[in-house]
Amino acid sequence: MSMFCFQCQEAAKGTGCTIAGVCGKKEDTAGLQDLLVYNLKGLAVVAEEAKSQNKLDESIGLFICQALFATITNANFDNQRIKELIKTTIAKRDALKLAIGFNSDANVTNWNGTESEYAAKAAQVGVLSQPNEDVRSLRELLIYGLKGMAAYTDHAAMLGFQNNDIYEFMISALAGTTRELSVEEMIGQVLKCGEVAVTAMALLDEANTSTYGNPEITKVNIGVRNNPGILISGHDLKDMEELLKQTEGTGVDVYTHSEMLPANYYPEFKKYDHFVGNYGNAWWQQDKEFTSFNGPILMTTNCITPVKDAYRDRIYTTGMAGWPGVTHIAERPDGGNKDFSEIIEKAKSCPAPVEIETGEIVGGFAHAQVMALADKVVDAVKSGAIKRFVVMAGCDGRHTSRSYFTEVAQELPQDAVILTAGCAKYRYNKLDLGDIGGIPRVLDAGQCNDSYSLAYIALKLKEVFELDDINDLPISYDIAWYEQKAVVVLLALLHLGVKHIRLGPTLPAFLSPNVAKVLVENFDIKPIGEVKTDVAAIMAGK
């Protein structure tokens, strides 16, 4: 076995990728990512001790977040940049050890060795280095939750919002994966991850809305204009802001792609006349859509797929995203902005995008907007006009089995409303599903980063209806997952006490039978099934 990775939904054969990742990750990249996570655990062990001595540099927490973010599925495939992260991790660890008099040699990697020696080290410390299946499952579940939390926390930090409690938990949890904890202690850490995830998502929500305003109900253009354009994909709203400012008055239009679609809902971005709308669909269709767009593409975070020759010379990465040979836009200097001038000049030399569809889609139903409609929503529920809310949030992906979510949306009766966030919505957000008394039957809260809105809405409705248990609400959960941000959202829902969640298109490969049994028995998590049967159960609250 040359590699082993089972962190995403597309794990080969439902068990794990062992030759190359379905995502496009090669054996050497997988090994480097394993080495990075291993050394981050070592840094966390030292950082935990430094915290106990009140000598912890606050920058360590953010660095750990960003390094973990680089290992999320479809984020960074650039070996050289991953090596630099490993070297930086070791340097930070060793400096901290010296500062606090920490003598342990745990988690030391020799970076004077050969590439083959690095690969051998990676094999020693990778996922399968833990022989106990259940311990491995719980540790990896926690680490994948931390990776998702790291992404949300980093986005908030880019807007100047940080919370040391989040960093301290991440350090403690990472360090905990190096210790022989009981199963009960590990389950406690996993559920604690869900609790802290709610804090992290609330922090990001505050960062986004206080910086760019509360999302508004918005009709988003999905056609094109005749000007050259730049397509921005990923999730980072700070990058979006700086790109819009730097393209103003240049004759270059800006379009969102995939998870950047919800940028169209923010008031602060609507003031730019050259912000045209959204181009294309979910991340996995980018090979065709990046080709037809004609202009340059900026990948701000994860969701990059193997880069094709058709657009290789006009795709750029920034933040923690990376692809070998692709131009990377450097981080902003302290107090400054990223420099997107190279992308803008490239756009001016490119033809306008090829139109692939026309019309509009509606979104912007984050918690503030839904709460503004609360009276109307409550009246619709009390009158029976709305019988059920169905949370169909999460991720999209390549598997044809994901047509299940399109079919569920079509099969749901007219008195059901879909609540969504994340790119899962592309399975049904362009269907004509109508409305209920003026309330659209698909309420899009935004990115997967905006999943907090769905939890907030549920908790507020629980208050409005004066219920003791969130599971007594007329809300069901039919979640599509793909990568680690969806994992931490799931853990957040479990912390909030949500039960009876359907998860698909497959259950995570990293759940051992025993760990899966614990989740089923305690939370009634279940796999998706046949569409008509699932819809009947959903409408019955089962």
VOBA-930190 format. One record per residue (C-alpha): z, x, y; residue in one letter. Coordinates in pm, whole numbers, padded with zeros to 5 digits, always signed. Example, Ala and Ser with C-alpha at 12.3 -4.5 7.8 and 13.67 -1.06 7.14 Angstrom:
<rs>
+00780+01230-00450A;+00714+01367-00106S;
</rs>
This chain:
<rs>
+00000+00000+00000M;-00120+00171+00320S;+00066-00061+00559M;+00271-00376+00556F;+00292-00630+00837C;+00384-00996+00810F;+00497-01079+01163Q;+00225-01334+01248C;+00101-01659+01095Q;-00225-01502+00976E;-00052-01257+00739A;-00306-01191+00464A;-00273-01425+00163K;+00035-01573+00328G;+00238-01268+00228T;+00144-00971+00449G;-00137-00743+00563C;-00147-00433+00342T;-00479-00262+00422I;-00551-00364+00780A;-00422-00642+01000G;-00611-00968+01024V;-00550-00918+01398C;-00755-00596+01388G;-00458-00359+01369K;-00534-00049+01164K;-00302+00136+00929E;-00219+00417+01173D;-00147+00173+01456T;+00079-00033+01231A;+00268+00283+01138G;+00312+00385+01499L;+00444+00042+01587Q;+00693+00067+01300D;+00802+00407+01432L;+00842+00266+01781L;+01063-00019+01662V;+01263+00226+01448Y;+01329+00453+01745N;+01411+00158+01969L;+01685+00073+01720K;+01816+00428+01760G;+01808+00397+02137L;+01992+00066+02107A;+02268+00226+01895V;+02326+00490+02163V;+02291+00236+02447A;+02554+00015+02285E;+02798+00306+02283E;+02706+00392+02643A;+02780+00032+02743K;+03126+00059+02586S;+03186+00364+02809Q;+03041+00191+03118N;+02769+00456+03131K;+02461+00249+03045L;+02165+00289+03278D;+02046-00065+03354E;+01682+00046+03326S;+01725+00093+02949I;+01726-00282+02886G;+01396-00341+03063L;+01238-00042+02890F;+01337-00180+02548I;+01186-00515+02646C;+00856-00359+02746Q;+00834-00136+02440A;+00903-00430+02207L;+00646-00634+02401F;+00385-00368+02314A;+00437-00441+01942T;+00375-00816+01961I;+00070-00938+01771T;-00255-00878+01962N;-00087-00684+02243A;-00146-00310+02217N;-00378-00134+01972F;-00396+00192+02170D;-00234+00462+01956N;-00200+00709+02239Q;-00002+00468+02453R;+00220+00372+02160I;+00290+00742+02100K;+00386+00781+02464E;+00629+00490+02427L;+00783+00658+02121I;+00821+00987+02305K;+00978+00809+02602T;+01214+00622+02369T;+01329+00947+02210I;+01370+01114+02550A;+01578+00826+02682K;+01788+00821+02366R;+01854+01195+02374D;+01938+01196+02744A;+02180+00911+02691L;+02337+01086+02389K;+02396+01394+02600L;+02545+01191+02885A;+02800+01018+02664I;+02868+01288+02406G;+02710+01095+02119F;+02664+01328+01819N;+02493+01113+01555S;+02145+01220+01446D;+02047+00868+01338A;+01690+00757+01405N;+01551+01103+01486V;+01175+01146+01462T;+01017+01493+01472N;+00727+01478+01714W;+00625+01837+01643N;+00485+01730+01307G;+00131+01643+01202T;-00030+01300+01202E;+00022+01280+00826S;+00391+01354+00874E;+00415+01073+01128Y;+00253+00838+00878A;+00498+00948+00610A;+00790+00883+00845K;+00651+00540+00930A;+00637+00454+00560A;+01002+00552+00528Q;+01120+00328+00813V;+00876+00035+00798G;+00947-00324+00703V;+00961-00258+00329L;+01215+00023+00367S;+01480-00249+00327Q;+01468-00336-00045P;+01682-00651-00031N;+01443-00939+00034E;+01694-01164+00209D;+01837-00888+00430V;+01483-00784+00516R;+01392-01144+00599S;+01689-01198+00831L;+01649-00863+01004R;+01279-00919+01065E;+01338-01277+01182L;+01583-01138+01437L;+01351-00856+01544I;+01058-01096+01588Y;+01280-01325+01792G;+01373-01025+02008L;+01005-00939+02053K;+00936-01289+02182G;+01241-01277+02408M;+01125-00937+02536A;+00795-01087+02651A;+00962-01366+02848Y;+01221-01131+02994T;+00959-00879+03104D;+00755-01147+03282H;+01065-01254+03476A;+01145-00892+03562A;+00797-00842+03709M;+00888-01113+03960L;+01223-00950+04039G;+01442-01169+03816F;+01668-00989+03567Q;+01981-01076+03372N;+02186-00795+03218N;+02340-01035+02965D;+01995-01070+02806I;+01946-00694+02792Y;+02292-00640+02645E;+02230-00894+02370F;+01895-00736+02284M;+02060-00393+02259I;+02344-00527+02046S;+02110-00723+01817A;+01872-00430+01766L;+02163-00199+01690A;+02295-00461+01448G;+01979-00436+01238T;+02082-00079+01146T;+02415-00192+00997R;+02521-00352+00672E;+02614-00697+00798L;+02696-00995+00580S;+02438-01272+00542V;+02662-01499+00752E;+02682-01237+01027E;+02304-01193+01027M;+02245-01568+01044I;+02490-01577+01334G;+02287-01310+01515Q;+01965-01503+01455V;+02113-01823+01600L;+02264-01623+01889K;+01911-01502+01958C;+01809-01865+02002G;+02095-01920+02245E;+02004-01618+02457V;+01637-01719+02435A;+01718-02038+02626V;+01872-01821+02898T;+01566-01595+02903A;+01323-01887+02923M;+01528-02051+03200A;+01520-01722+03390L;+01143-01701+03361L;+01109-02064+03469D;+01320-01987+03777E;+01113-01675+03848A;+00781-01858+03823N;+00875-02172+04015T;+01070-02002+04294S;+00782-01759+04346T;+00480-01988+04307Y;+00622-02340+04342G;+00671-02611+04082N;+00355-02686+03883P;+00178-03003+04000E;-00042-03255+03821I;-00382-03090+03857T;-00740-03155+03758K;-00881-02819+03652V;-01253-02747+03675N;-01401-02608+03353I;-01750-02547+03492G;-01879-02244+03685V;-02025-02149+04022R;-02310-01913+04106N;-02099-01622+04230N;-02002-01321+04020P;-01660-01369+03866G;-01357-01206+03710I;-01194-01368+03406L;-00818-01320+03376I;-00650-01379+03041S;-00302-01331+02897G;+00012-01462+03069H;+00120-01250+03367D;+00134-01453+03690L;+00217-01149+03905K;-00114-00995+03800D;-00281-01326+03883M;-00134-01327+04232E;-00239-00971+04309E;-00590-01024+04172L;-00640-01334+04386L;-00522-01153+04698K;-00745-00853+04636Q;-01057-01061+04560T;-01020-01282+04867E;-01326-01250+05090G;-01516-01027+04845T;-01760-01292+04720G;-01609-01264+04372V;-01467-01576+04206D;-01167-01580+03973V;-01141-01786+03654Y;-00854-01822+03407T;-00891-01799+03032H;-00672-01925+02746S;-00299-01898+02833E;-00373-01829+03200M;-00504-02186+03238L;-00166-02311+03373P;-00197-02078+03673A;-00422-02356+03807N;-00116-02583+03832Y;+00088-02369+04076Y;+00071-02459+04447P;+00072-02094+04558E;-00253-02024+04373F;-00434-02338+04486K;-00476-02205+04839K;-00743-01957+04725Y;-01090-02107+04762D;-01240-01851+04525H;-01008-01959+04242F;-01259-02171+04052V;-01084-02301+03742G;-01070-02225+03370N;-01341-02075+03150Y;-01339-02121+02775G;-01073-02197+02521N;-00799-02031+02318A;-00769-01655+02265W;-00945-01634+01929W;-01279-01742+02076Q;-01288-01458+02328Q;-01562-01260+02150D;-01816-01533+02234K;-01666-01641+02567E;-01617-01290+02706F;-01981-01222+02621T;-02115-01530+02800S;-01887-01484+03101F;-02098-01183+03208N;-01836-01045+03449G;-01530-00826+03393P;-01225-00948+03201I;-00865-00856+03277L;-00624-00879+02981M;-00275-00894+03128T;-00066-00925+02810T;-00106-00999+02441N;-00394-01204+02296C;-00659-00929+02296I;-00882-00925+01987T;-01109-00644+01862P;-01333-00557+02155V;-01705-00614+02103K;-01988-00394+02233D;-02125-00690+02432A;-01841-00659+02687Y;-01677-00326+02605R;-01778-00174+02940D;-01632-00462+03141R;-01295-00538+02983I;-00974-00396+03131Y;-00612-00405+03017T;-00290-00386+03213T;+00084-00420+03151G;+00176-00374+02785M;-00173-00469+02662A;-00406-00200+02531G;-00719-00127+02331W;-00849+00225+02253P;-01121+00334+02493G;-01069+00039+02729V;-00983+00117+03092T;-00616+00051+03159H;-00496-00054+03505I;-00180+00140+03586A;+00154-00015+03669E;+00224-00100+04030R;+00415+00167+04224P;+00763+00080+04347D;+00722-00173+04624G;+00344-00176+04582G;+00067-00365+04401N;-00163-00288+04112K;-00504-00161+04216D;-00778-00392+04091F;-01054-00239+04305S;-01241-00099+04003E;-01260-00444+03844I;-01373-00603+04170I;-01651-00349+04217E;-01759-00402+03857K;-01776-00778+03915A;-02010-00736+04212K;-02265-00571+03983S;-02255-00848+03723C;-02441-01182+03708P;-02256-01511+03743A;-02098-01663+03431P;-02306-01865+03188V;-02187-02227+03197E;-02050-02328+02856I;-01904-02668+02950E;-01851-02895+03249T;-01591-03140+03367G;-01217-03130+03422E;-00895-03119+03224I;-00556-03236+03351V;-00229-03043+03332G;+00078-02950+03531G;+00344-03157+03355F;+00627-02907+03370A;+00983-03037+03390H;+00995-03092+03769A;+00680-03303+03761Q;+00790-03503+03458V;+01132-03565+03612M;+00958-03693+03923A;+00800-03952+03692L;+01127-04012+03506A;+01169-04376+03610D;+00816-04456+03501K;+00863-04273+03171V;+01199-04436+03098V;+01062-04782+03177D;+00769-04720+02943A;+01008-04622+02664V;+01239-04919+02724K;+00948-05162+02733S;+00804-05021+02412G;+00485-04899+02580A;+00581-04548+02467I;+00717-04547+02113K;+00731-04174+02053R;+00693-03835+02217F;+00544-03570+01989V;+00597-03206+02084V;+00282-03025+01970M;+00345-02694+02141A;+00285-02337+02028G;-00015-02125+01946C;-00374-02166+01838D;-00545-01943+01584G;-00852-01883+01375R;-00760-02067+01054H;-00970-02377+00991T;-00650-02546+00873S;-00551-02571+01239R;-00791-02865+01266S;-00482-03050+01138Y;-00345-03054+01493F;-00666-03203+01632T;-00660-03469+01364E;-00292-03550+01428V;-00368-03595+01800A;-00651-03833+01712Q;-00450-04018+01446E;-00138-04078+01657L;-00120-04440+01773P;-00188-04530+02135Q;+00183-04567+02208D;+00254-04198+02135A;+00257-03923+02403V;+00197-03557+02321I;+00411-03296+02498L;+00256-02951+02481T;+00279-02593+02605A;+00097-02284+02485G;-00259-02243+02364C;-00207-02494+02079A;-00324-02751+02334K;-00682-02631+02307Y;-00700-02820+01977R;-00684-03152+02164Y;-00664-03112+02544N;-01032-03192+02592K;-01022-03509+02381L;-01031-03846+02558D;-00695-03978+02442L;-00638-04208+02737G;-00308-04292+02909D;-00016-04531+02891I;+00031-04718+03217G;-00103-04420+03409G;+00093-04163+03207I;-00159-03934+03029P;-00114-03919+02652R;-00126-03538+02667V;+00132-03385+02901L;+00065-03012+02933D;+00369-02820+03059A;+00184-02488+03073G;+00191-02157+02888Q;+00399-02077+02583C;+00609-01907+02855N;+00678-02256+02987D;+00824-02393+02664S;+01157-02416+02847Y;+01014-02722+03022S;+00989-02909+02692L;+01351-02833+02605A;+01461-02925+02958Y;+01276-03257+02943I;+01435-03342+02607A;+01785-03259+02731L;+01737-03465+03048K;+01607-03763+02851L;+01913-03733+02628K;+02127-03768+02942E;+01922-04058+03079V;+01950-04253+02754F;+02319-04156+02720E;+02277-04019+02370L;+02519-03789+02189D;+02259-03620+01969D;+01925-03479+02085I;+01782-03590+01749N;+01839-03955+01844D;+01567-03930+02109L;+01224-04076+02025P;+01089-03720+02005I;+00935-03545+01703S;+00827-03182+01672Y;+00500-03078+01510D;+00471-02713+01607I;+00179-02473+01564A;+00291-02111+01553W;+00112-01778+01548Y;+00315-01491+01692E;+00661-01381+01794Q;+00699-01577+02118K;+00664-01891+01909A;+00932-01752+01677V;+01186-01721+01958V;+01098-02069+02088V;+01173-02200+01738L;+01510-02020+01741L;+01583-02172+02083A;+01514-02522+01947L;+01744-02455+01654L;+02018-02343+01893H;+01976-02670+02085L;+02034-02857+01759G;+01681-02989+01712V;+01610-03088+01351K;+01318-03218+01145H;+01065-02969+01290I;+00727-02952+01120R;+00584-02600+01134L;+00232-02492+01053G;-00030-02427+00955P;+00189-02221+00717T;+00555-02131+00710L;+00630-01770+00816P;+00565-01510+00548A;+00875-01322+00660F;+01104-01603+00543L;+01232-01521+00196S;+01285-01823-00033P;+01660-01806+00022N;+01635-01778+00401V;+01379-02059+00410A;+01621-02268+00200K;+01897-02214+00458V;+01668-02333+00739L;+01556-02636+00539V;+01909-02736+00441E;+02059-02688+00788N;+01772-02793+01015F;+01523-02978+00791D;+01239-02745+00891I;+00937-02843+00686K;+00573-02739+00643P;+00296-02958+00778I;+00136-03190+00525G;-00144-03443+00504E;-00234-03586+00847V;-00188-03958+00785K;+00136-03906+00592T;+00276-03676+00863D;+00180-03913+01145V;+00351-04205+00971A;+00666-03996+00924A;+00654-03868+01283I;+00630-04219+01423M;+00924-04318+01201A;+01129-04028+01335G;+01136-03844+01003K;
</rs>
